[in-house]
């Protein structure tokens, strides 16, 4: 099936049996999560209701519970900065959470840049853009991760945080920004015209770091009914990390998506008409008849 015809067909069979809401359940929940988190941060500076202070790098819930981005803390360590107790507690809380639900769940359920890249992927499909990205490997993000830590060590500063789109967009929405919008626009245009899911799936070191945290996570997507697969390829078309699906769907051993780059976004579950996929624990490898 050609990409263009597949793009038009995505979700149509599932929509006929599950309805529009059933085909978009996890997508809507993700948007509710992403926008809801932004609103919680906005309540303070906009309405003086301080349920949470700070940003995605470091925050404090009800002036009591600290949350710290583990990647920011690791950069701080490489930069030689001293660490305070609250930062360490915040990292422990965040790391435990994402080691349970999957590190890349941050990318699909929290990160505001995901809304931008999803919009680019949707528009790319509608405009039938088939340009390629020159063979950018999905390993590049790990090289950029290592480079960001090396720069922190060499300069004694958190160099990556100066250009980190995740931090820039989140702070910008809350406090306003100027050049930051240009950076976000570049990411949108890159994903639209150069490479589908290029930023999140190829370049973002934040996602690379969270994939390490969630390598042994408990919550996983599972091709529980893979024997019902009709080879429609719709799950591959909507998955932002499509390389993670094949071992579970077409493999001979585990039906569980064990690749740590799975974002647990749930889109494959949404659009699959025969209901091949579902969420389970990493230990539930039972194949249903």
C-alpha positions in Angstrom: 0.0 0.0 0.0 1.4 3.4 -1.0 2.1 5.9 1.8 -0.4 8.5 0.6 -3.3 6.0 0.4 -2.3 4.6 3.8 -2.2 8.1 5.3 -5.8 8.7 4.2 -6.9 5.3 5.5 -5.3 5.5 9.0 -7.9 4.8 11.6 -10.8 4.4 9.2 -11.5 0.8 10.0 -11.1 1.2 13.7 -13.3 4.3 13.6 -16.1 2.3 12.0 -16.0 -0.2 14.9 -14.8 1.9 17.9 -16.0 5.3 17.0 -14.1 8.6 16.8 -13.5 8.7 20.6 -12.2 5.1 20.7 -9.7 5.9 17.9 -8.4 9.0 19.7 -8.7 8.0 23.3 -5.0 8.0 24.2 -4.3 10.9 22.0 -6.9 13.0 23.8 -5.6 11.8 27.2 -2.1 12.8 26.2 -3.2 16.3 25.2 -5.2 16.6 28.4 -2.0 15.6 30.3 0.3 18.0 28.4 -2.0 21.0 28.5 -3.1 20.2 32.1 0.5 20.3 33.3 1.0 23.6 31.5 -2.1 25.0 33.2 -0.8 23.9 36.6 2.4 25.9 36.0 0.5 28.9 34.6 -1.8 29.2 37.6 0.9 30.8 39.7 2.3 33.6 37.4 -1.1 34.2 35.8 -3.6 33.9 38.7 -1.4 33.8 41.8 -2.5 30.3 42.6 0.8 28.5 43.4 0.0 24.8 43.3 3.4 24.3 41.6 6.3 26.6 41.3 9.2 26.5 38.7 9.3 24.7 35.4 10.0 21.2 33.9 13.7 21.5 34.9 12.9 22.0 38.6 9.7 22.6 40.5 8.1 22.4 43.9 4.6 21.1 44.5 2.6 22.9 47.2 5.9 24.3 48.6 6.7 20.8 49.8 7.4 18.1 47.1 10.5 18.8 44.9 10.7 17.5 41.3 13.9 17.8 39.4 14.7 16.8 35.8 17.3 14.0 36.1 19.0 15.1 32.8 19.5 18.6 34.3 21.0 17.2 37.4 23.4 14.9 35.5 24.5 18.0 33.5 25.1 19.8 36.7 27.3 17.0 38.0 29.4 17.1 34.9 29.6 20.9 35.2 31.0 20.5 38.7 28.1 22.2 40.4 27.3 21.4 44.0 23.9 19.7 44.5 21.3 20.5 47.2 19.3 18.0 49.1 15.9 19.0 47.5 17.4 18.5 44.0 18.5 15.0 44.8 15.1 14.1 46.4 13.4 15.6 43.3 15.5 13.5 40.9 14.8 10.4 43.0 11.0 11.0 42.8 11.0 11.7 39.0 13.4 8.8 38.2 11.3 6.3 40.2 8.1 7.4 38.4 9.6 7.1 34.9 11.4 3.9 35.7 7.9 2.5 36.4 5.8 4.0 33.5 8.6 4.3 30.9 11.0 7.1 30.5 9.8 8.1 27.1 6.4 8.6 28.5 7.8 12.0 29.4 8.1 12.7 25.7 4.5 11.8 24.8 2.6 12.7 28.0 4.5 15.7 29.3 6.8 17.4 26.8 5.1 20.4 25.1 7.4 20.0 22.1 5.6 16.8 21.3 2.5 18.8 20.4 4.5 20.7 17.8 6.1 17.6 16.3 2.8 15.7 16.3 1.2 18.7 14.4 4.1 18.6 11.9 3.6 14.8 11.4 -0.2 15.3 10.9 0.3 18.1 8.3 3.1 16.2 6.6 0.7 13.3 6.0 -2.1 15.6 4.8 0.2 17.4 2.4 1.7 14.1 1.1 5.2 15.2 1.8 7.6 12.4 1.2 11.0 14.2 1.5 13.7 12.2 3.3 16.2 13.3 6.0 19.5 12.1 4.5 19.7 9.0 6.5 19.9 10.6 10.0 20.3 7.7 12.4 18.2 7.3 15.5 21.4 6.8 17.3 22.3 10.5 16.7 20.4 11.5 19.8 22.7 9.5 22.0 25.8 11.2 20.4 24.1 14.6 21.1 23.4 13.4 24.7 27.1 12.6 25.2 28.1 15.9 23.6 25.9 17.9 25.9 27.5 16.2 28.9 31.0 16.8 27.5 30.3 20.5 26.9 29.0 20.8 30.5 32.2 19.2 31.8 34.4 21.4 29.6 32.7 24.7 30.2 31.3 24.3 33.8 27.9 25.4 32.5 24.7 23.7 31.4 25.2 24.5 27.7 22.4 22.4 26.5 19.9 24.1 28.7 20.6 27.4 26.8 19.1 25.8 23.6 17.0 23.0 25.0 13.6 23.4 23.1 11.8 21.6 25.9 12.9 24.1 28.5 12.6 27.1 26.2 9.1 26.3 25.1 7.8 25.5 28.6 9.4 28.7 30.1 8.3 30.7 27.1 4.7 29.8 27.4 4.7 30.7 31.1 7.0 33.8 31.1 7.1 34.8 27.4 10.0 34.5 24.9 11.3 35.9 21.7 13.9 34.0 19.8 12.6 30.8 21.3 9.7 30.8 19.0 12.1 30.8 16.1 13.7 27.6 17.4 10.3 25.9 17.9 9.4 27.0 14.3 12.6 25.4 13.0 11.8 22.1 14.7 8.3 22.2 13.2 9.7 22.9 9.7 12.4 20.2 10.1 9.8 17.6 11.0 7.4 18.8 8.3 9.8 19.1 5.3 12.9 17.2 6.1 12.2 14.1 8.3 9.1 12.7 9.9 9.4 12.7 13.7 13.0 13.9 13.0 13.5 15.9 16.2 12.0 13.5 18.8 13.0 10.2 17.2 16.5 11.2 15.8 18.0 14.2 17.6 16.5 15.1 21.0 19.0 14.2 23.8 16.3 14.7 26.4 14.4 11.8 25.0 17.6 9.8 24.7 18.2 10.3 28.4 14.7 9.3 29.4 14.9 6.2 27.3 17.8 5.1 29.5 15.8 5.8 32.7 12.9 3.7 31.4 14.9 0.8 30.0 13.5 -1.7 32.5 10.2 0.1 33.1 7.2 -1.9 34.3 4.5 -0.5 32.0 4.7 -1.6 28.4 2.8 -1.8 25.1 2.0 -5.4 24.4 0.9 -7.0 21.1 -1.3 -9.3 23.1 -3.3 -10.5 20.1 -0.7 -10.4 17.4 -2.1 -13.4 15.7 -5.0 -11.1 14.7 -2.7 -8.7 12.9 -4.0 -8.0 9.3 -0.7 -6.4 8.1 -2.4 -3.1 7.5 0.7 -1.2 8.6 -1.3 1.5 10.3 0.5 1.1 13.6 3.8 1.6 11.9 2.5 4.7 10.2 1.3 6.4 13.4 4.2 5.2 15.7 6.8 8.0 16.3 9.4 5.2 16.9 8.1 2.6 14.4 11.2 0.4 14.8 10.1 -0.7 18.2 7.0 -2.5 16.9 8.3 -5.2 14.6 10.1 -7.4 17.3 6.9 -7.6 19.3 4.4 -7.9 16.4 6.4 -10.2 14.1 8.9 -11.8 16.4 9.1 -15.3 17.6 9.5 -14.8 21.3 8.1 -11.8 23.2 4.9 -9.9 22.3 6.0 -7.1 24.6 7.5 -3.9 23.1 10.7 -3.9 25.1 12.6 -1.2 23.3 13.1 1.7 25.7 12.4 4.2 22.9 8.7 3.3 22.9 7.0 6.4 24.1 3.9 4.6 25.5 1.8 7.1 23.5 -0.9 4.5 22.9 -1.5 5.5 19.2 -1.0 1.9 18.0 -3.7 0.8 20.5 -6.1 3.5 19.3 -6.0 2.9 15.6 -5.8 -0.9 15.5 -9.2 -2.3 14.4 -8.5 -5.9 15.5 -7.3 -4.7 18.9 -3.9 -6.3 18.6 -2.2 -3.9 21.1 -2.8 -3.0 24.7 -0.9 -1.9 27.8 0.4 -4.5 30.2 3.3 -5.2 32.5 6.7 -6.2 31.0 6.1 -9.6 32.6 2.8 -10.3 30.8 3.9 -12.2 27.8 0.7 -14.3 27.3 -0.6 -14.4 23.8 -4.4 -14.5 23.6 -6.2 -16.8 21.1 
